[in-house]
Amino acid sequence: MPAYDFRCNDCGELFTVRCSISEKENVTCPTCGGKNLTQRLTGFMVMGKSSSNGEGAMASGSSCSGKSCSGCAGC
Ligand SMILES: [Zn+2]
């Protein structure tokens, strides 16, 4: 089950909630009960770093199908 980091805009509380994507719409602040929350994208940033490395590897590979080409150092 994914974990989501939120910051409460009312009291500034930082907290993490483990819930489904549909349930996170109903998350409230554990300190003040407020629903004025900002989702913090800490988890997604980590995923973005790893995926960007993967995209770079895939991009260099996909630019050349293994056939002779002028723009590929591997051919
Ligand atoms: Zn709060």
N, CA, C, O and the ligand as a Tripos MOL2 file, in Angstrom:
@<TRIPOS>MOLECULE
protein
  301   299    76     0     0
PROTEIN
NO_CHARGES

@<TRIPOS>ATOM
      1 N           0.8600   -1.2140    0.0000 N.3       1 MET1
      2 CA          0.0000    0.0000    0.0000 C.3       1 MET1
      3 C           0.8780    1.2390    0.0000 C.2       1 MET1
      4 O           1.7660    1.3510    0.8450 O.2       1 MET1
      5 N           0.6640    2.1590   -0.9040 N.am      2 PRO2
      6 CA          1.5380    3.3290   -0.9940 C.3       2 PRO2
      7 C           1.3620    4.2690    0.1880 C.2       2 PRO2
      8 O           0.3060    4.3010    0.8180 O.2       2 PRO2
      9 N           2.3960    5.0240    0.4780 N.am      3 ALA3
     10 CA          2.3520    6.0190    1.5430 C.3       3 ALA3
     11 C           2.4110    7.4030    0.9210 C.2       3 ALA3
     12 O           3.1660    7.6450   -0.0200 O.2       3 ALA3
     13 N           1.6110    8.2990    1.4550 N.am      4 TYR4
     14 CA          1.5690    9.6600    0.9380 C.3       4 TYR4
     15 C           1.9540   10.6310    2.0500 C.2       4 TYR4
     16 O           1.4730   10.5140    3.1770 O.2       4 TYR4
     17 N           2.8100   11.5740    1.7350 N.am      5 ASP5
     18 CA          3.2060   12.6090    2.6870 C.3       5 ASP5
     19 C           2.3480   13.8340    2.4470 C.2       5 ASP5
     20 O           2.1850   14.2860    1.3130 O.2       5 ASP5
     21 N           1.8050   14.3610    3.5260 N.am      6 PHE6
     22 CA          0.9770   15.5570    3.4290 C.3       6 PHE6
     23 C           1.5000   16.6320    4.3610 C.2       6 PHE6
     24 O           2.1310   16.3440    5.3780 O.2       6 PHE6
     25 N           1.2270   17.8720    3.9990 N.am      7 ARG7
     26 CA          1.4410   18.9950    4.9060 C.3       7 ARG7
     27 C           0.1090   19.7000    5.0820 C.2       7 ARG7
     28 O          -0.5710   20.0150    4.1060 O.2       7 ARG7
     29 N          -0.2620   19.9480    6.3370 N.am      8 CYS8
     30 CA         -1.5070   20.6390    6.6260 C.3       8 CYS8
     31 C          -1.2940   22.1390    6.4630 C.2       8 CYS8
     32 O          -0.3990   22.7150    7.0810 O.2       8 CYS8
     33 N          -2.1190   22.7680    5.6290 N.am      9 ASN9
     34 CA         -1.9840   24.2040    5.4090 C.3       9 ASN9
     35 C          -2.5550   25.0160    6.5720 C.2       9 ASN9
     36 O          -2.3140   26.2190    6.6640 O.2       9 ASN9
     37 N          -3.2990   24.3720    7.4470 N.am     10 ASP10
     38 CA         -3.9030   25.0850    8.5710 C.3      10 ASP10
     39 C          -2.9520   25.1730    9.7630 C.2      10 ASP10
     40 O          -2.8050   26.2380   10.3630 O.2      10 ASP10
     41 N          -2.3080   24.0600   10.1050 N.am     11 CYS11
     42 CA         -1.4520   24.0520   11.2960 C.3      11 CYS11
     43 C          -0.0020   23.7120   10.9730 C.2      11 CYS11
     44 O           0.8490   23.7580   11.8610 O.2      11 CYS11
     45 N           0.2950   23.3740    9.7270 N.am     12 GLY12
     46 CA          1.6670   23.1010    9.3370 C.3      12 GLY12
     47 C           2.1460   21.7120    9.6800 C.2      12 GLY12
     48 O           3.3300   21.4060    9.5360 O.2      12 GLY12
     49 N           1.2350   20.8640   10.1330 N.am     13 GLU13
     50 CA          1.6140   19.5020   10.5060 C.3      13 GLU13
     51 C           2.0940   18.7210    9.2830 C.2      13 GLU13
     52 O           1.4900   18.7890    8.2130 O.2      13 GLU13
     53 N           3.1840   17.9830    9.4590 N.am     14 LEU14
     54 CA          3.6590   17.0810    8.4120 C.3      14 LEU14
     55 C           3.3480   15.6610    8.8550 C.2      14 LEU14
     56 O           3.6840   15.2700    9.9720 O.2      14 LEU14
     57 N           2.7130   14.8950    7.9940 N.am     15 PHE15
     58 CA          2.3700   13.5250    8.3720 C.3      15 PHE15
     59 C           2.3000   12.6450    7.1410 C.2      15 PHE15
     60 O           2.1380   13.1160    6.0160 O.2      15 PHE15
     61 N           2.4260   11.3620    7.3900 N.am     16 THR16
     62 CA          2.4000   10.3750    6.3140 C.3      16 THR16
     63 C           1.2030    9.4580    6.5080 C.2      16 THR16
     64 O           0.9440    8.9870    7.6160 O.2      16 THR16
     65 N           0.4810    9.2100    5.4340 N.am     17 VAL17
     66 CA         -0.6960    8.3500    5.4900 C.3      17 VAL17
     67 C          -0.5020    7.2050    4.5060 C.2      17 VAL17
     68 O          -0.1390    7.4080    3.3470 O.2      17 VAL17
     69 N          -0.7500    6.0170    4.9900 N.am     18 ARG18
     70 CA         -0.7580    4.8540    4.0990 C.3      18 ARG18
     71 C          -2.2040    4.5320    3.7580 C.2      18 ARG18
     72 O          -2.9840    4.1390    4.6260 O.2      18 ARG18
     73 N          -2.5510    4.6980    2.5070 N.am     19 CYS19
     74 CA         -3.9270    4.4530    2.0970 C.3      19 CYS19
     75 C          -3.9480    4.2620    0.5900 C.2      19 CYS19
     76 O          -2.9480    4.4840   -0.0940 O.2      19 CYS19
     77 N          -5.0940    3.8500    0.0880 N.am     20 SER20
     78 CA         -5.2380    3.7050   -1.3480 C.3      20 SER20
     79 C          -5.3810    5.0780   -1.9950 C.2      20 SER20
     80 O          -5.5910    6.0810   -1.3120 O.2      20 SER20
     81 N          -5.2650    5.1090   -3.3110 N.am     21 ILE21
     82 CA         -5.3640    6.3820   -4.0200 C.3      21 ILE21
     83 C          -6.7250    7.0160   -3.7910 C.2      21 ILE21
     84 O          -6.8190    8.2310   -3.6160 O.2      21 ILE21
     85 N          -7.7830    6.2100   -3.7890 N.am     22 SER22
     86 CA         -9.1200    6.7520   -3.5980 C.3      22 SER22
     87 C          -9.3000    7.2660   -2.1740 C.2      22 SER22
     88 O          -9.9920    8.2600   -1.9550 O.2      22 SER22
     89 N          -8.6830    6.5970   -1.2090 N.am     23 GLU23
     90 CA         -8.8460    7.0040    0.1900 C.3      23 GLU23
     91 C          -8.0960    8.2920    0.5020 C.2      23 GLU23
     92 O          -8.4860    9.0250    1.4110 O.2      23 GLU23
     93 N          -7.0370    8.5780   -0.2290 N.am     24 LYS24
     94 CA         -6.2600    9.7760    0.1020 C.3      24 LYS24
     95 C          -7.0350   11.0510   -0.1630 C.2      24 LYS24
     96 O          -6.6720   12.1180    0.3320 O.2      24 LYS24
     97 N          -8.1070   10.9440   -0.9460 N.am     25 GLU25
     98 CA         -8.9600   12.1170   -1.1580 C.3      25 GLU25
     99 C          -9.6710   12.5160    0.1360 C.2      25 GLU25
    100 O         -10.0910   13.6620    0.2970 O.2      25 GLU25
    101 N          -9.8000   11.5640    1.0460 N.am     26 ASN26
    102 CA        -10.5460   11.8110    2.2800 C.3      26 ASN26
    103 C          -9.6380   11.9710    3.4950 C.2      26 ASN26
    104 O         -10.1080   11.9500    4.6330 O.2      26 ASN26
    105 N          -8.3270   12.1320    3.2510 N.am     27 VAL27
    106 CA         -7.3840   12.2590    4.3510 C.3      27 VAL27
    107 C          -7.5860   13.5990    5.0510 C.2      27 VAL27
    108 O          -7.7630   14.6330    4.4070 O.2      27 VAL27
    109 N          -7.5560   13.5610    6.3660 N.am     28 THR28
    110 CA         -7.6240   14.7900    7.1590 C.3      28 THR28
    111 C          -6.4140   14.8680    8.0750 C.2      28 THR28
    112 O          -5.7820   13.8590    8.3860 O.2      28 THR28
    113 N          -6.1080   16.0770    8.4960 N.am     29 CYS29
    114 CA         -4.9660   16.3030    9.3700 C.3      29 CYS29
    115 C          -5.1830   15.6090   10.7150 C.2      29 CYS29
    116 O          -6.2320   15.7930   11.3320 O.2      29 CYS29
    117 N          -4.2150   14.8160   11.1820 N.am     30 PRO30
    118 CA         -4.3700   14.1220   12.4690 C.3      30 PRO30
    119 C          -4.2820   15.0660   13.6620 C.2      30 PRO30
    120 O          -4.6780   14.7050   14.7700 O.2      30 PRO30
    121 N          -3.7660   16.2710   13.4410 N.am     31 THR31
    122 CA         -3.5990   17.2130   14.5460 C.3      31 THR31
    123 C          -4.8280   18.1080   14.7100 C.2      31 THR31
    124 O          -5.3430   18.2680   15.8160 O.2      31 THR31
    125 N          -5.2960   18.6910   13.5970 N.am     32 CYS32
    126 CA         -6.4040   19.6430   13.6940 C.3      32 CYS32
    127 C          -7.6410   19.1790   12.9380 C.2      32 CYS32
    128 O          -8.6930   19.8120   13.0290 O.2      32 CYS32
    129 N          -7.5310   18.0850   12.1960 N.am     33 GLY33
    130 CA         -8.6930   17.5810   11.4760 C.3      33 GLY33
    131 C          -8.9890   18.3440   10.2000 C.2      33 GLY33
    132 O         -10.0180   18.1140    9.5660 O.2      33 GLY33
    133 N          -8.1020   19.2470    9.8170 N.am     34 GLY34
    134 CA         -8.3370   20.0550    8.6290 C.3      34 GLY34
    135 C          -8.1730   19.2590    7.3580 C.2      34 GLY34
    136 O          -7.4450   18.2680    7.3140 O.2      34 GLY34
    137 N          -8.8570   19.7030    6.3300 N.am     35 LYS35
    138 CA         -8.7500   19.0360    5.0310 C.3      35 LYS35
    139 C          -7.9750   19.8860    4.0250 C.2      35 LYS35
    140 O          -7.8850   19.5370    2.8480 O.2      35 LYS35
    141 N          -7.4200   20.9970    4.4940 N.am     36 ASN36
    142 CA         -6.6580   21.8800    3.6060 C.3      36 ASN36
    143 C          -5.2170   21.3780    3.5600 C.2      36 ASN36
    144 O          -4.3270   21.9440    4.1940 O.2      36 ASN36
    145 N          -5.0080   20.3070    2.7980 N.am     37 LEU37
    146 CA         -3.7240   19.6210    2.8090 C.3      37 LEU37
    147 C          -3.0070   19.7770    1.4790 C.2      37 LEU37
    148 O          -3.6340   19.8760    0.4240 O.2      37 LEU37
    149 N          -1.6880   19.7980    1.5460 N.am     38 THR38
    150 CA         -0.8640   19.7650    0.3510 C.3      38 THR38
    151 C          -0.1040   18.4560    0.3360 C.2      38 THR38
    152 O           0.5940   18.1250    1.2950 O.2      38 THR38
    153 N          -0.2340   17.7190   -0.7350 N.am     39 GLN39
    154 CA          0.5020   16.4640   -0.8210 C.3      39 GLN39
    155 C           1.9390   16.7480   -1.1760 C.2      39 GLN39
    156 O           2.2260   17.4830   -2.1210 O.2      39 GLN39
    157 N           2.8380   16.1630   -0.4160 N.am     40 ARG40
    158 CA          4.2590   16.3460   -0.6790 C.3      40 ARG40
    159 C           4.7170   15.1910   -1.5540 C.2      40 ARG40
    160 O           4.3480   14.0390   -1.3200 O.2      40 ARG40
    161 N           5.5150   15.5010   -2.5550 N.am     41 LEU41
    162 CA          5.8410   14.5270   -3.5880 C.3      41 LEU41
    163 C           7.1910   13.8810   -3.3550 C.2      41 LEU41
    164 O           7.9270   13.6070   -4.3030 O.2      41 LEU41
    165 N           7.5180   13.6360   -2.0950 N.am     42 THR42
    166 CA          8.8190   13.0530   -1.7790 C.3      42 THR42
    167 C           9.0010   11.7110   -2.4730 C.2      42 THR42
    168 O          10.0360   11.4550   -3.0880 O.2      42 THR42
    169 N           7.9850   10.8570   -2.3710 N.am     43 GLY43
    170 CA          8.0900    9.5250   -2.9440 C.3      43 GLY43
    171 C           8.2110    9.5630   -4.4520 C.2      43 GLY43
    172 O           8.9570    8.7910   -5.0550 O.2      43 GLY43
    173 N           7.4590   10.4820   -5.0520 N.am     44 PHE44
    174 CA          7.4780   10.5630   -6.5030 C.3      44 PHE44
    175 C           8.8150   11.0910   -7.0100 C.2      44 PHE44
    176 O           9.2470   10.7280   -8.1040 O.2      44 PHE44
    177 N           9.4760   11.9470   -6.2220 N.am     45 MET45
    178 CA         10.7760   12.4680   -6.6330 C.3      45 MET45
    179 C          11.7940   11.3400   -6.6820 C.2      45 MET45
    180 O          12.6330   11.2900   -7.5820 O.2      45 MET45
    181 N          11.7190   10.4370   -5.7130 N.am     46 VAL46
    182 CA         12.6440    9.3090   -5.7040 C.3      46 VAL46
    183 C          12.3910    8.4350   -6.9220 C.2      46 VAL46
    184 O          13.3260    7.9880   -7.5860 O.2      46 VAL46
    185 N          11.1180    8.1980   -7.2060 N.am     47 MET47
    186 CA         10.7700    7.3830   -8.3640 C.3      47 MET47
    187 C          11.2090    8.0700   -9.6550 C.2      47 MET47
    188 O          11.6430    7.4120  -10.6000 O.2      47 MET47
    189 N          11.0910    9.4180   -9.6850 N.am     48 GLY48
    190 CA         11.4640   10.1520  -10.8800 C.3      48 GLY48
    191 C          12.9450   10.0220  -11.1810 C.2      48 GLY48
    192 O          13.3460    9.9080  -12.3390 O.2      48 GLY48
    193 N          13.7630   10.0400  -10.1210 N.am     49 LYS49
    194 CA         15.2020    9.9180  -10.3330 C.3      49 LYS49
    195 C          15.5380    8.5720  -10.9570 C.2      49 LYS49
    196 O          16.3130    8.4930  -11.9100 O.2      49 LYS49
    197 N          14.9540    7.5240  -10.4150 N.am     50 SER50
    198 CA         15.2690    6.1920  -10.9210 C.3      50 SER50
    199 C          14.7430    6.0130  -12.3420 C.2      50 SER50
    200 O          15.3960    5.3900  -13.1780 O.2      50 SER50
    201 N          13.5470    6.5700  -12.6120 N.am     51 SER51
    202 CA         12.9630    6.3820  -13.9330 C.3      51 SER51
    203 C          13.6990    7.2180  -14.9800 C.2      51 SER51
    204 O          13.7800    6.8300  -16.1460 O.2      51 SER51
    205 N          14.2410    8.3850  -14.5540 N.am     52 SER52
    206 CA         14.9680    9.2100  -15.5140 C.3      52 SER52
    207 C          16.2410    8.4990  -15.9720 C.2      52 SER52
    208 O          16.6330    8.6010  -17.1350 O.2      52 SER52
    209 N          16.8780    7.7840  -15.0540 N.am     53 ASN53
    210 CA         18.0390    7.0030  -15.4430 C.3      53 ASN53
    211 C          17.6350    5.9200  -16.4350 C.2      53 ASN53
    212 O          18.3370    5.6570  -17.4110 O.2      53 ASN53
    213 N          16.4920    5.2980  -16.1660 N.am     54 GLY54
    214 CA         16.0130    4.2650  -17.0550 C.3      54 GLY54
    215 C          15.6540    4.8220  -18.4150 C.2      54 GLY54
    216 O          15.9410    4.2110  -19.4440 O.2      54 GLY54
    217 N          15.0200    5.9950  -18.4160 N.am     55 GLU55
    218 CA         14.6620    6.6150  -19.6890 C.3      55 GLU55
    219 C          15.8970    6.9400  -20.5100 C.2      55 GLU55
    220 O          15.9030    6.7790  -21.7300 O.2      55 GLU55
    221 N          16.9530    7.4040  -19.8260 N.am     56 GLY56
    222 CA         18.1710    7.7240  -20.5380 C.3      56 GLY56
    223 C          18.7660    6.4990  -21.2060 C.2      56 GLY56
    224 O          19.2170    6.5610  -22.3500 O.2      56 GLY56
    225 N          18.7640    5.3900  -20.4890 N.am     57 ALA57
    226 CA         19.2990    4.1570  -21.0590 C.3      57 ALA57
    227 C          18.4220    3.6840  -22.2100 C.2      57 ALA57
    228 O          18.9250    3.2330  -23.2390 O.2      57 ALA57
    229 N          17.1000    3.7910  -22.0300 N.am     58 MET58
    230 CA         16.1960    3.3480  -23.0660 C.3      58 MET58
    231 C          16.2750    4.2580  -24.2930 C.2      58 MET58
    232 O          16.1680    3.8010  -25.4310 O.2      58 MET58
    233 N          16.4670    5.5700  -24.0340 N.am     59 ALA59
    234 CA         16.5090    6.5110  -25.1540 C.3      59 ALA59
    235 C          17.7140    6.2210  -26.0530 C.2      59 ALA59
    236 O          17.5990    6.2220  -27.2780 O.2      59 ALA59
    237 N          18.8730    5.9720  -25.4290 N.am     60 SER60
    238 CA         20.0560    5.6910  -26.2350 C.3      60 SER60
    239 C          19.8990    4.3680  -26.9770 C.2      60 SER60
    240 O          20.3990    4.2040  -28.0900 O.2      60 SER60
    241 N          19.1960    3.4260  -26.3440 N.am     61 GLY61
    242 CA         19.0060    2.1520  -26.9930 C.3      61 GLY61
    243 C          17.9740    2.2250  -28.1100 C.2      61 GLY61
    244 O          18.1370    1.6110  -29.1640 O.2      61 GLY61
    245 N          16.8900    2.9980  -27.8590 N.am     62 SER62
    246 CA         15.8020    3.0310  -28.8190 C.3      62 SER62
    247 C          16.1520    3.8710  -30.0450 C.2      62 SER62
    248 O          15.5200    3.7440  -31.0940 O.2      62 SER62
    249 N          17.1840    4.7490  -29.9040 N.am     63 SER63
    250 CA         17.5590    5.5770  -31.0420 C.3      63 SER63
    251 C          18.2400    4.7470  -32.1190 C.2      63 SER63
    252 O          18.3430    5.1680  -33.2710 O.2      63 SER63
    253 N          18.7000    3.5720  -31.7330 N.am     64 CYS64
    254 CA         19.3650    2.6940  -32.6960 C.3      64 CYS64
    255 C          18.8020    1.2910  -32.5500 C.2      64 CYS64
    256 O          18.8320    0.7320  -31.4530 O.2      64 CYS64
    257 N          18.3090    0.7310  -33.5840 N.am     65 SER65
    258 CA         17.7160   -0.6030  -33.5310 C.3      65 SER65
    259 C          18.7530   -1.6920  -33.7740 C.2      65 SER65
    260 O          18.4000   -2.8610  -33.9250 O.2      65 SER65
    261 N          20.0070   -1.3220  -33.8110 N.am     66 GLY66
    262 CA         21.0430   -2.3040  -34.0550 C.3      66 GLY66
    263 C          21.5170   -2.3100  -35.5040 C.2      66 GLY66
    264 O          22.5220   -2.9400  -35.8330 O.2      66 GLY66
    265 N          20.7940   -1.6130  -36.3570 N.am     67 LYS67
    266 CA         21.2080   -1.4980  -37.7590 C.3      67 LYS67
    267 C          22.2000   -0.3540  -37.9100 C.2      67 LYS67
    268 O          22.3410    0.4560  -36.9940 O.2      67 LYS67
    269 N          22.8630   -0.2720  -38.9940 N.am     68 SER68
    270 CA         23.8290    0.7960  -39.2160 C.3      68 SER68
    271 C          23.1230    2.1330  -39.3020 C.2      68 SER68
    272 O          22.1500    2.2850  -40.0400 O.2      68 SER68
    273 N          23.6190    3.1100  -38.5400 N.am     69 CYS69
    274 CA         23.0330    4.4480  -38.5840 C.3      69 CYS69
    275 C          24.1250    5.4820  -38.3850 C.2      69 CYS69
    276 O          25.1580    5.1830  -37.7860 O.2      69 CYS69
    277 N          23.9160    6.6750  -38.8720 N.am     70 SER70
    278 CA         24.9540    7.6970  -38.8410 C.3      70 SER70
    279 C          25.0750    8.3400  -37.4640 C.2      70 SER70
    280 O          26.1490    8.8230  -37.1050 O.2      70 SER70
    281 N          23.9850    8.3550  -36.6800 N.am     71 GLY71
    282 CA         23.9870    9.0840  -35.4240 C.3      71 GLY71
    283 C          24.2730    8.2260  -34.2170 C.2      71 GLY71
    284 O          24.0630    8.6860  -33.0950 O.2      71 GLY71
    285 N          24.7250    7.0470  -34.3780 N.am     72 CYS72
    286 CA         24.9310    6.1420  -33.2480 C.3      72 CYS72
    287 C          26.3820    5.6960  -33.2040 C.2      72 CYS72
    288 O          26.9030    5.1600  -34.1820 O.2      72 CYS72
    289 N          27.0490    5.9220  -32.0450 N.am     73 ALA73
    290 CA         28.4410    5.5400  -31.8910 C.3      73 ALA73
    291 C          28.6000    4.0320  -31.8000 C.2      73 ALA73
    292 O          29.7030    3.5100  -31.9610 O.2      73 ALA73
    293 N          27.5040    3.3330  -31.5430 N.am     74 GLY74
    294 CA         27.5990    1.8870  -31.3610 C.3      74 GLY74
    295 C          27.5550    1.1200  -32.6590 C.2      74 GLY74
    296 O          27.7540   -0.0950  -32.6570 O.2      74 GLY74
    297 N          27.2990    1.7960  -33.7800 N.am     75 CYS75
    298 CA         27.1670    1.0970  -35.0630 C.3      75 CYS75
    299 C          28.4330    1.2090  -35.9020 C.2      75 CYS75
    300 O          28.4890    0.6770  -37.0110 O.2      75 CYS75
    301 ZN         -3.6530   20.5290   10.7370 Zn       76 ZN76
@<TRIPOS>BOND
     1     1     2 1
     2     2     3 1
     3     3     4 2
     4     3     5 am
     5     5     6 1
     6     6     7 1
     7     7     8 2
     8     7     9 am
     9     9    10 1
    10    10    11 1
    11    11    12 2
    12    11    13 am
    13    13    14 1
    14    14    15 1
    15    15    16 2
    16    15    17 am
    17    17    18 1
    18    18    19 1
    19    19    20 2
    20    19    21 am
    21    21    22 1
    22    22    23 1
    23    23    24 2
    24    23    25 am
    25    25    26 1
    26    26    27 1
    27    27    28 2
    28    27    29 am
    29    29    30 1
    30    30    31 1
    31    31    32 2
    32    31    33 am
    33    33    34 1
    34    34    35 1
    35    35    36 2
    36    35    37 am
    37    37    38 1
    38    38    39 1
    39    39    40 2
    40    39    41 am
    41    41    42 1
    42    42    43 1
    43    43    44 2
    44    43    45 am
    45    45    46 1
    46    46    47 1
    47    47    48 2
    48    47    49 am
    49    49    50 1
    50    50    51 1
    51    51    52 2
    52    51    53 am
    53    53    54 1
    54    54    55 1
    55    55    56 2
    56    55    57 am
    57    57    58 1
    58    58    59 1
    59    59    60 2
    60    59    61 am
    61    61    62 1
    62    62    63 1
    63    63    64 2
    64    63    65 am
    65    65    66 1
    66    66    67 1
    67    67    68 2
    68    67    69 am
    69    69    70 1
    70    70    71 1
    71    71    72 2
    72    71    73 am
    73    73    74 1
    74    74    75 1
    75    75    76 2
    76    75    77 am
    77    77    78 1
    78    78    79 1
    79    79    80 2
    80    79    81 am
    81    81    82 1
    82    82    83 1
    83    83    84 2
    84    83    85 am
    85    85    86 1
    86    86    87 1
    87    87    88 2
    88    87    89 am
    89    89    90 1
    90    90    91 1
    91    91    92 2
    92    91    93 am
    93    93    94 1
    94    94    95 1
    95    95    96 2
    96    95    97 am
    97    97    98 1
    98    98    99 1
    99    99   100 2
   100    99   101 am
   101   101   102 1
   102   102   103 1
   103   103   104 2
   104   103   105 am
   105   105   106 1
   106   106   107 1
   107   107   108 2
   108   107   109 am
   109   109   110 1
   110   110   111 1
   111   111   112 2
   112   111   113 am
   113   113   114 1
   114   114   115 1
   115   115   116 2
   116   115   117 am
   117   117   118 1
   118   118   119 1
   119   119   120 2
   120   119   121 am
   121   121   122 1
   122   122   123 1
   123   123   124 2
   124   123   125 am
   125   125   126 1
   126   126   127 1
   127   127   128 2
   128   127   129 am
   129   129   130 1
   130   130   131 1
   131   131   132 2
   132   131   133 am
   133   133   134 1
   134   134   135 1
   135   135   136 2
   136   135   137 am
   137   137   138 1
   138   138   139 1
   139   139   140 2
   140   139   141 am
   141   141   142 1
   142   142   143 1
   143   143   144 2
   144   143   145 am
   145   145   146 1
   146   146   147 1
   147   147   148 2
   148   147   149 am
   149   149   150 1
   150   150   151 1
   151   151   152 2
   152   151   153 am
   153   153   154 1
   154   154   155 1
   155   155   156 2
   156   155   157 am
   157   157   158 1
   158   158   159 1
   159   159   160 2
   160   159   161 am
   161   161   162 1
   162   162   163 1
   163   163   164 2
   164   163   165 am
   165   165   166 1
   166   166   167 1
   167   167   168 2
   168   167   169 am
   169   169   170 1
   170   170   171 1
   171   171   172 2
   172   171   173 am
   173   173   174 1
   174   174   175 1
   175   175   176 2
   176   175   177 am
   177   177   178 1
   178   178   179 1
   179   179   180 2
   180   179   181 am
   181   181   182 1
   182   182   183 1
   183   183   184 2
   184   183   185 am
   185   185   186 1
   186   186   187 1
   187   187   188 2
   188   187   189 am
   189   189   190 1
   190   190   191 1
   191   191   192 2
   192   191   193 am
   193   193   194 1
   194   194   195 1
   195   195   196 2
   196   195   197 am
   197   197   198 1
   198   198   199 1
   199   199   200 2
   200   199   201 am
   201   201   202 1
   202   202   203 1
   203   203   204 2
   204   203   205 am
   205   205   206 1
   206   206   207 1
   207   207   208 2
   208   207   209 am
   209   209   210 1
   210   210   211 1
   211   211   212 2
   212   211   213 am
   213   213   214 1
   214   214   215 1
   215   215   216 2
   216   215   217 am
   217   217   218 1
   218   218   219 1
   219   219   220 2
   220   219   221 am
   221   221   222 1
   222   222   223 1
   223   223   224 2
   224   223   225 am
   225   225   226 1
   226   226   227 1
   227   227   228 2
   228   227   229 am
   229   229   230 1
   230   230   231 1
   231   231   232 2
   232   231   233 am
   233   233   234 1
   234   234   235 1
   235   235   236 2
   236   235   237 am
   237   237   238 1
   238   238   239 1
   239   239   240 2
   240   239   241 am
   241   241   242 1
   242   242   243 1
   243   243   244 2
   244   243   245 am
   245   245   246 1
   246   246   247 1
   247   247   248 2
   248   247   249 am
   249   249   250 1
   250   250   251 1
   251   251   252 2
   252   251   253 am
   253   253   254 1
   254   254   255 1
   255   255   256 2
   256   255   257 am
   257   257   258 1
   258   258   259 1
   259   259   260 2
   260   259   261 am
   261   261   262 1
   262   262   263 1
   263   263   264 2
   264   263   265 am
   265   265   266 1
   266   266   267 1
   267   267   268 2
   268   267   269 am
   269   269   270 1
   270   270   271 1
   271   271   272 2
   272   271   273 am
   273   273   274 1
   274   274   275 1
   275   275   276 2
   276   275   277 am
   277   277   278 1
   278   278   279 1
   279   279   280 2
   280   279   281 am
   281   281   282 1
   282   282   283 1
   283   283   284 2
   284   283   285 am
   285   285   286 1
   286   286   287 1
   287   287   288 2
   288   287   289 am
   289   289   290 1
   290   290   291 1
   291   291   292 2
   292   291   293 am
   293   293   294 1
   294   294   295 1
   295   295   296 2
   296   295   297 am
   297   297   298 1
   298   298   299 1
   299   299   300 2
@<TRIPOS>SUBSTRUCTURE
     1 MET1         2 RESIDUE 1 A MET
     2 PRO2         6 RESIDUE 1 A PRO
     3 ALA3        10 RESIDUE 1 A ALA
     4 TYR4        14 RESIDUE 1 A TYR
     5 ASP5        18 RESIDUE 1 A ASP
     6 PHE6        22 RESIDUE 1 A PHE
     7 ARG7        26 RESIDUE 1 A ARG
     8 CYS8        30 RESIDUE 1 A CYS
     9 ASN9        34 RESIDUE 1 A ASN
    10 ASP10       38 RESIDUE 1 A ASP
    11 CYS11       42 RESIDUE 1 A CYS
    12 GLY12       46 RESIDUE 1 A GLY
    13 GLU13       50 RESIDUE 1 A GLU
    14 LEU14       54 RESIDUE 1 A LEU
    15 PHE15       58 RESIDUE 1 A PHE
    16 THR16       62 RESIDUE 1 A THR
    17 VAL17       66 RESIDUE 1 A VAL
    18 ARG18       70 RESIDUE 1 A ARG
    19 CYS19       74 RESIDUE 1 A CYS
    20 SER20       78 RESIDUE 1 A SER
    21 ILE21       82 RESIDUE 1 A ILE
    22 SER22       86 RESIDUE 1 A SER
    23 GLU23       90 RESIDUE 1 A GLU
    24 LYS24       94 RESIDUE 1 A LYS
    25 GLU25       98 RESIDUE 1 A GLU
    26 ASN26      102 RESIDUE 1 A ASN
    27 VAL27      106 RESIDUE 1 A VAL
    28 THR28      110 RESIDUE 1 A THR
    29 CYS29      114 RESIDUE 1 A CYS
    30 PRO30      118 RESIDUE 1 A PRO
    31 THR31      122 RESIDUE 1 A THR
    32 CYS32      126 RESIDUE 1 A CYS
    33 GLY33      130 RESIDUE 1 A GLY
    34 GLY34      134 RESIDUE 1 A GLY
    35 LYS35      138 RESIDUE 1 A LYS
    36 ASN36      142 RESIDUE 1 A ASN
    37 LEU37      146 RESIDUE 1 A LEU
    38 THR38      150 RESIDUE 1 A THR
    39 GLN39      154 RESIDUE 1 A GLN
    40 ARG40      158 RESIDUE 1 A ARG
    41 LEU41      162 RESIDUE 1 A LEU
    42 THR42      166 RESIDUE 1 A THR
    43 GLY43      170 RESIDUE 1 A GLY
    44 PHE44      174 RESIDUE 1 A PHE
    45 MET45      178 RESIDUE 1 A MET
    46 VAL46      182 RESIDUE 1 A VAL
    47 MET47      186 RESIDUE 1 A MET
    48 GLY48      190 RESIDUE 1 A GLY
    49 LYS49      194 RESIDUE 1 A LYS
    50 SER50      198 RESIDUE 1 A SER
    51 SER51      202 RESIDUE 1 A SER
    52 SER52      206 RESIDUE 1 A SER
    53 ASN53      210 RESIDUE 1 A ASN
    54 GLY54      214 RESIDUE 1 A GLY
    55 GLU55      218 RESIDUE 1 A GLU
    56 GLY56      222 RESIDUE 1 A GLY
    57 ALA57      226 RESIDUE 1 A ALA
    58 MET58      230 RESIDUE 1 A MET
    59 ALA59      234 RESIDUE 1 A ALA
    60 SER60      238 RESIDUE 1 A SER
    61 GLY61      242 RESIDUE 1 A GLY
    62 SER62      246 RESIDUE 1 A SER
    63 SER63      250 RESIDUE 1 A SER
    64 CYS64      254 RESIDUE 1 A CYS
    65 SER65      258 RESIDUE 1 A SER
    66 GLY66      262 RESIDUE 1 A GLY
    67 LYS67      266 RESIDUE 1 A LYS
    68 SER68      270 RESIDUE 1 A SER
    69 CYS69      274 RESIDUE 1 A CYS
    70 SER70      278 RESIDUE 1 A SER
    71 GLY71      282 RESIDUE 1 A GLY
    72 CYS72      286 RESIDUE 1 A CYS
    73 ALA73      290 RESIDUE 1 A ALA
    74 GLY74      294 RESIDUE 1 A GLY
    75 CYS75      298 RESIDUE 1 A CYS
    76 ZN76       301 GROUP 0 **** ****
